[in-house]
Amino acid sequence: MWNLMKKDLKVWGQNKQIWMFLTAVLIIFIIGTAFYASEEPASSKAGITIGVIDKDMSEYSTLMLSYFKDNEVFSQYVSVVVGEENEIKQKFDDGELTMYLLIPPNFAESLIYIENIPMQAVISKKDTTKAILLKNMLLGYEQYISAVEINCVALYDMMQEASMPQNLIDSENFRISYDLVFTALGRENFFDYIEKQDVTGIPLRTYYTYEAFFLLLSYLAVFAGMDLLLERKNGIVSRLTTMGTKVTTVVFAKFILYLGLFSAPVLIFYGLGQVGLLPKTNLSEIVFSILYFGTTVLVFLFLGTLIRKLPNYLLVANAFILFCAIIGAGLIPLFYLPDAMKQLARLSPNYWFLNICFTLHLNDKTLSLIFILGMVLLMLFLVVCIGIVSRRKEGMVREDI
């Protein structure tokens, strides 16, 4: 098998057209990598900035502000800036702040003792959407604090009716009010937040980069099948079978050669990304691209074994790839297709290639062992099909193409 692979490498080295093709592939790969590297990650900066003037300056108000500033869920959407009154109002007038809050003296203590000292909230109406969101957010917190007040007053009255000592009533009221207030402020803890990203979050530039990668893999696989068919035309396969080499061995040698020549630069690209010389790539994407390319190579090697004439082979191969690109959301992005076309796109390998790549790209998921095993079994099935067809082709000296 190694001698067969060495023979193919020598033929490639003497063929200028192959080197021109590989150069074009390298240029496409570099351009695609440049697009991928220049893709700007989503900004982590919150979209709403709130200024806070803390005139309370108590331990509880400081704790409350630090709670909001350090809250992971809250800080994803709202950025909190604490400063002096003149500084915050100037930033608000300059449009740097969407809203500012003025915390009056003894505000935090009044919350705990269920007294009504209002906090001043000034909201800019330059952005109506943000203004509505902020107003509803403040009203939501107000309702939660009101619910706390009702429950604390009811508990206070019950403790008095039970003739409990006043100092015990006051201490328990303080403790429970404190816990309830901060539980209300942290009400997002009641929910398990899951951010789900899908293909609609993929920029068009990245989308078509993946599509170009699909076409590149497909035509490299077409070249593998054409290589086998040309060897059949020139009688090379027949001479090898006469010398005792099975056609399946010839086919498998080409499969290993093409898969190795694809995997080596891809794995080098991944390694350079890990050391910071190139953009980082998800290992699962690399593994999936290798598995997909191996499967595609076997498909076209099967066609190269099955079809006798080169024009017919090229016609079938190009029609298949074009069919996959058209119905598989290769020309029109998946998120622009109507529902009926999305269902039709599921029939195309193009659709599944893009869907799996985007899932791995967006969510940083890993391929399951069941999926990898399924791909390996599919490749073994194609090898068996090639073996069955090739047995019927053995003994043919030359085929007219």
Disulfide bonds with the S-S distance in Angstrom:
none
